[in-house]
Amino acid sequence: MLFAGLAFGGSQADFDPQQNLWTVSNGWIRATFQLTPEGYFLTRQISDLQAGDVWNTSPNRPTSPVRLQADKDVFDAQTQFLLTAQYAESINPGGVRQTVVLQDVRGRAQITVIFEMYNNNSVLRYSLKYKNLTAATTHINFINMVPWTFDDGGKRFTALRVNQWSVNSKPEDFQPLQTLLDTTGTSVEVYSGSDGQQCGWMALRDSDQRGLFTGWEFDGRTKTTVRQDGSKGYVQFNSNILNLNHPVESYVEFQVPNTFIGLFHGDWDEAGYRTQRFVEAVLAKPAPESKSFPYVSWDSWGYQDKIDEQTLRRNADVAANLGVQLFIVDLGWAKGIGDWHADPAKFPNGLGAVSDYVHALGMKFGLHFALAEAAPDSPVLQENPDWTATDEGSYFGAAPLCLSNRPTQDWLVQEGIRMIDEYHVDWILQDGQNMVKQCTKSTHTHDPKDSNYANSVQGINAVVSAIQQARPNVYWENCENGGNMMTFNMVKSYVTSITNDASGSLPSRRAVYGVTYPFPPRFAERYMPQSDGLSVYATHSYRFGGPWVLMTPLADLTPDQAGFLKDQIQFYKSQRQDIAAGKVFHILAPGANATDVIQSYNEATDTAIAVITRAGSSGPSYLFRPKGLNPAQRYTVWFEIDSSVYSQTGAQLMSGGVRVPLPQPYSSDVMHIEPLQQ
Ligand SMILES: [Zn+2]
């Protein structure tokens, strides 16, 4: 057999021209695709070479990576194609990209299939391009972004989804949802994207620990399902961009958002860890400074909009002394929403003077920017009343702007750049109500029926990307009154995302517990409101996750309170890197009358950290069995509150456990497990 292969580090793409068979592998997973003699482009198999798990396609249901529709023309597993070109190339970070260019036999479209595989990740990333070969404009109105159907092997399957923030805080926010698929084809659904209900991710596994996970790189609203048809013997994924009607002119190419499918063997923690390692290695915007991130931040919203230069200066003095790294001025600094000039009554010397003061104290300066909103009386809407979207949302009385309308977009990009320059901004707290607005106006530059796609890719994504390209040293945080756009496109532009918005200790722990299935811990930013008080229970509740944002007015702290907070900040800083790169173990879920535990194990340092919290439960102690340790290694175990110290092997700790005293309701401790130096 003749193989035209190309190897890049651990990743390799092979093409067998006799069989028109492509094999993409990185030594961990392998995927094969074929253009059959009949001209159908089909998925053949995806396998986990380490675990030996094999996912075959079903003979009863041919499946293709190609599944889209332009007007009435469907391109899928039943479409006959000719091979036009194929090539492999190396990509960064280390990996390989296989491109297959197909033309449908009727000459209506050129479909380019793109597969990517990266070294040391059990993930296949892929995308399609559709080129309109007809003389008229067509409309892409259907895409399946997760076009995978596999033989079910007679097994039963369980799906995992995770909710996102729901704007009106609910106990279900960031709750993980496990569902056993029935075998009669009932769909389990993920409704994701801005203003959706779940994070843009799903995992599936059978009782033999054989698992798949998938995520899609799109911020608009998407419906993704998985279902099992036991009578025909397959499991099937489907993921559609809602209300899609994207015009593609003659000989113009349209690219479908990237998606990934990954393999794991084990439990949901393993599914999460494999997803997160891929996200950090390939997708996510790199953290500003890996050694000092996630940041400890302070945010002015404890004062609501009653801020001024003197108040901010007094808080900045204390913040710098406590070890705060990022000082954020929240809503209320500007003349109005949509009028992004500092209020001269609050800042007689200009906001730039406050920013300079913050910088002189050694902190970064962050600014609130609700870019997709404008008050009805703002100059921009007075001059351009038609720039609003038809969306019914409202943000502090402001109206929604249509970001995919070109003139609005141009103005907004210039305003963002001016604001950054004028106020010496290092960090933007993006905020607002739903970043992907609905807009059906025919007076705007987008297609009135293509609102969801247009307002995500050509709206919020285009605006943020243009500002970031112009000012690349400014970092952005994602927020829509909370983490309401938890997607794998979001991670590409923002270095963190808020989860729950200032809703207190228990909801904060719940958010971290759920969101750290799909997302790396740094994408679980938590705002700690003043109402939490300054107790160990409160600060421990914010120990695990992304940036820790203090909202307590600092100028009023007693010396004791300041000393306590300073110590807690030091503890947070000493552990954030281990947690950021570690595997998250979800031991016990938080509840109002429960004890909860979340643990991290960092392979590189062989250390583990666990936060053990007793809410309103009655148990005075908890026997904690840590996970993921090296069985033969001897470890030292110590606590931040309890004075006990243990020396045991990993095997002993994992089987026998360690008893953690939690003497009264709302008590907590942090356990440290460190390798004993031989
Ligand atoms: Zn519009």
Boltz pocket constraint, residues with backbone or C-beta under 6 A from the ligand:
constraints:
  - pocket:
      binder: B
      contacts: [[A, 388], [A, 389], [A, 402], [A, 404], [A, 405], [A, 439], [A, 440], [A, 441], [A, 444], [A, 446]]
      max_distance: 6.0
